[in-house]
Amino acid sequence: MKASWLADRIGWRQISEQLAEHRVPRRGYVFYLGGITLYLFLVQVATGILLMLYYQPDPQAAFASVQRIAGGDVPYGHLVRNVHAWSSDLFVLALLTHLFLVLVRRTFRAPHELSWISGILSLVLGVGLAFTGAVLPWSENAYADAMVGSGLARNVPLVGGWLMRFMRGGPDIGAGTLGHAFGFHVAALPAALTMLIALHLFLLSRKPAAQPEANVPSIPLYPDFLVRQGVAFTGLTVVIMTLGTFVERPLGVVADPAAPPIGARPPWYFLPFHQIIRAAPKELLGVDGARFIASAVCLLGLVALALPFIDQRGSKITAWLAWGLLLILLLLSASALT
Amino acid sequence: MPSDEESKKPPRRDFLGLAVGGTAAALAVAVVYPLERFVQPPSRPSSGPTTIGKVEDFALGTAKTVLVDEHPILVIRTADGEFRAFSALCSHLQCIVGYSPERNRIECPCHQGVYSIDGQNLSGPPPRPLDEYAVSINEGAVIVSVAG
């Protein structure tokens, strides 16, 4: 059977002609990062499905089941778990970098408002995926993440109590928490994120972001851009497999609901917030410190969502503020590690 | 030519749009409300007084964390034999606190909160004292009343 037979059946010629009509900037790093983010999401879906075959979402069995996967009982379980964990970290990093580049290039402005909003919502869901995934091993770290994450959510204005009970699957951390985290991690959040990504891609196909201007060198989407993207995927696969094989993702010790989590540390993307929470006074402007921080984070999120309407022209001040924010977050992360 | 009365009527398309929109909104409410109620866990009745062990299980000047309906409770037996029970959830972000016998105080390792053995917040971010529960002894059994 020839390749031309398949190409004929799926109408590849027409598809490739249509793809070739689209052009992207030659140095369109934002596009590459978007593709890389999507690829990392797909790697997580694939490895996540494999992990589900052995994982048991029960407080009595969860940690032991992950130990079985990672400890060698399951052939290549160690590699699958490590690849899942590394691709999760890289996914959050790629998502944040992708959004940051859009921010400093100010390509969130009209007519890309909806693309920007779908990107911000994807970040929220992506962090939700990472958070629920971090809870599943039911280790000391996982338990502390669930405690502190839901404890911080309790301070969100208006819906805090509701949100905390929802995240915990009950008034306390326990079997309900693991059940909720598992359901949302393997089904609800990936489904919602898939729909958001589909919407994001649809919007980009209707209103291509950063349509190459006359003086910006551009390349056709196919074959030039997609082939380069394929090379990036190949390189990324090598990186993930190398990390998964040689760099350990320690599981830690099993969660003990009766013991203070002395060795627990939040995931790297929560380090700035961890540092702010640790250093904040009991009260800020007459408001409970944790409530003030939770409110500020919510406000920041709302400002981010509304950014294309607040800064309609995409002013350079926004780009400078983004650089300033990045610097502050890096400094906070560094001080959290010391 | 339509009469004045006819021209005042909303066009058929507007009516259809309104009907479809209204039906969709009603359906959304009919789906979203039960969905929200479903994912919210049902409330649990208070467990009331619970026996957590015998007096001799708790040495003088030590503490133990026990679970009552998944809720961690820090039980301290002071050097003079008095029992005190506190919620082991830090009043800051609900991390689990622990008793430090070396410093004779309660500490939260997550954000370095410190409480006295009376549960009073001394330093760090905790905004309030720990919730305290009543402890009683009945025929050598230590009983904690979480509802209290």
HADDOCK unambig.tbl for C-alpha pairs under 7 A between the chains (distance, minus, plus):
assign (segid A and resid 144 and name CA) (segid B and resid 95 and name CA) 6.66 0.50 0.50
assign (segid A and resid 147 and name CA) (segid B and resid 94 and name CA) 6.07 0.50 0.50
assign (segid A and resid 147 and name CA) (segid B and resid 95 and name CA) 5.66 0.50 0.50
assign (segid A and resid 148 and name CA) (segid B and resid 93 and name CA) 5.41 0.50 0.50
assign (segid A and resid 148 and name CA) (segid B and resid 94 and name CA) 6.25 0.50 0.50
assign (segid A and resid 148 and name CA) (segid B and resid 95 and name CA) 5.90 0.50 0.50
assign (segid A and resid 151 and name CA) (segid B and resid 93 and name CA) 4.40 0.50 0.50
assign (segid A and resid 151 and name CA) (segid B and resid 94 and name CA) 5.40 0.50 0.50
assign (segid A and resid 152 and name CA) (segid B and resid 93 and name CA) 5.76 0.50 0.50
assign (segid A and resid 165 and name CA) (segid B and resid 40 and name CA) 6.96 0.50 0.50
assign (segid A and resid 166 and name CA) (segid B and resid 39 and name CA) 6.92 0.50 0.50
assign (segid A and resid 166 and name CA) (segid B and resid 40 and name CA) 5.42 0.50 0.50
assign (segid A and resid 166 and name CA) (segid B and resid 41 and name CA) 6.90 0.50 0.50
assign (segid A and resid 169 and name CA) (segid B and resid 40 and name CA) 6.92 0.50 0.50
assign (segid A and resid 169 and name CA) (segid B and resid 41 and name CA) 5.43 0.50 0.50
assign (segid A and resid 170 and name CA) (segid B and resid 41 and name CA) 5.23 0.50 0.50
assign (segid A and resid 172 and name CA) (segid B and resid 70 and name CA) 6.12 0.50 0.50
assign (segid A and resid 172 and name CA) (segid B and resid 71 and name CA) 5.93 0.50 0.50
assign (segid A and resid 173 and name CA) (segid B and resid 70 and name CA) 6.83 0.50 0.50
assign (segid A and resid 174 and name CA) (segid B and resid 70 and name CA) 6.16 0.50 0.50
assign (segid A and resid 257 and name CA) (segid B and resid 72 and name CA) 6.80 0.50 0.50
assign (segid A and resid 258 and name CA) (segid B and resid 65 and name CA) 5.15 0.50 0.50
assign (segid A and resid 258 and name CA) (segid B and resid 66 and name CA) 6.17 0.50 0.50
assign (segid A and resid 258 and name CA) (segid B and resid 67 and name CA) 6.87 0.50 0.50
assign (segid A and resid 258 and name CA) (segid B and resid 72 and name CA) 5.97 0.50 0.50
assign (segid A and resid 259 and name CA) (segid B and resid 96 and name CA) 6.77 0.50 0.50
assign (segid A and resid 259 and name CA) (segid B and resid 98 and name CA) 6.92 0.50 0.50
assign (segid A and resid 260 and name CA) (segid B and resid 96 and name CA) 4.82 0.50 0.50
assign (segid A and resid 260 and name CA) (segid B and resid 97 and name CA) 5.37 0.50 0.50
assign (segid A and resid 260 and name CA) (segid B and resid 98 and name CA) 5.62 0.50 0.50
assign (segid A and resid 260 and name CA) (segid B and resid 109 and name CA) 6.63 0.50 0.50
assign (segid A and resid 261 and name CA) (segid B and resid 96 and name CA) 6.94 0.50 0.50
assign (segid A and resid 261 and name CA) (segid B and resid 109 and name CA) 6.67 0.50 0.50
assign (segid A and resid 262 and name CA) (segid B and resid 109 and name CA) 5.47 0.50 0.50
assign (segid A and resid 278 and name CA) (segid B and resid 111 and name CA) 4.88 0.50 0.50
assign (segid A and resid 278 and name CA) (segid B and resid 125 and name CA) 6.80 0.50 0.50
assign (segid A and resid 280 and name CA) (segid B and resid 125 and name CA) 6.82 0.50 0.50
assign (segid A and resid 281 and name CA) (segid B and resid 125 and name CA) 5.97 0.50 0.50
assign (segid A and resid 282 and name CA) (segid B and resid 125 and name CA) 5.10 0.50 0.50
assign (segid A and resid 282 and name CA) (segid B and resid 126 and name CA) 6.56 0.50 0.50
assign (segid A and resid 282 and name CA) (segid B and resid 127 and name CA) 5.37 0.50 0.50
assign (segid A and resid 288 and name CA) (segid B and resid 127 and name CA) 6.97 0.50 0.50
